Amino acid sequence: MKLLFICSRNRWRSLTAEKIFDGFNGYAVRSAGTEDSARIKVTEGHIGWSDMIFVMEKRHISRLKQKFSSTQLHKPLICLDIPDDYNYMDEELIETLKSRVSQYVEVPE
């Protein structure tokens, strides 16, 4: 299973998700951002590669729909509703990510 995590700048939320889920249960995980200033900016390649896409906020879904066609976004697109209130690898962020993602895939303890 290939999981893609998206936030705005790919510095804290999505990068933390990539770090904690990559390799767990055989998952391949990547992360990217929607902003021009993102560490890694989301591309058509990211969308095509993934089996499931997790975004941190509803605005990220809107940005993906603006940038990519509906044929590219034909896979599960899940909003985790995690605000940009955390730093990279913040313990509360890790627990929130595990809790919200666990509704869709198996997560590490």
Residue pairs with C-beta under 8 A, 6 or more apart in sequence:
1 25
1 26
1 27
1 28
1 51
1 52
1 105
2 27
2 28
2 29
2 30
2 49
2 50
2 51
2 52
3 21
3 27
3 28
3 29
3 30
3 50
3 51
3 52
3 53
3 54
3 105
4 29
4 30
4 31
4 32
4 42
4 46
4 47
4 49
4 50
4 52
4 53
4 54
5 13
5 14
5 17
5 18
5 21
5 29
5 30
5 31
5 32
5 54
5 55
5 56
6 14
6 31
6 32
6 33
6 34
6 42
6 53
6 54
6 55
6 56
6 60
6 64
7 13
7 14
7 31
7 33
7 34
7 55
7 56
7 57
7 60
7 84
8 33
8 34
8 35
8 38
8 56
8 57
8 60
8 84
9 33
9 35
9 37
9 38
9 39
10 31
10 32
10 33
10 38
10 39
10 40
10 41
11 33
11 38
11 39
11 88
12 84
12 86
12 87
12 88
12 90
12 93
13 56
13 82
13 84
13 86
13 93
13 97
14 31
14 32
14 33
14 56
15 31
15 39
15 88
16 86
16 88
16 89
16 90
16 93
16 94
16 97
17 29
17 31
17 54
17 97
17 101
18 29
18 30
18 31
19 89
20 94
20 97
20 98
20 108
21 27
21 29
21 97
21 101
21 107
21 108
22 28
22 29
23 29
24 106
24 107
24 108
25 105
25 106
27 105
30 46
30 49
30 50
31 40
32 38
32 40
32 41
32 42
32 43
32 46
33 39
33 40
33 41
33 42
34 41
34 42
34 60
34 63
34 64
34 67
35 41
42 64
42 67
44 68
44 72
47 53
47 64
47 68
47 72
47 73
48 72
50 75
51 75
51 76
52 75
52 76
52 78
52 104
52 105
53 64
53 73
53 75
53 76
53 77
53 78
54 78
54 79
54 80
54 101
54 104
55 61
55 64
55 77
55 78
55 79
55 80
56 79
56 80
56 81
56 82
56 83
56 84
57 79
57 81
57 82
57 83
57 84
58 79
58 81
60 79
61 77
61 79
64 73
64 77
65 73
76 104
78 104
80 96
80 97
80 100
80 101
81 100
82 93
82 96
82 97
82 100
86 92
86 93
87 93
98 107
98 108
101 107
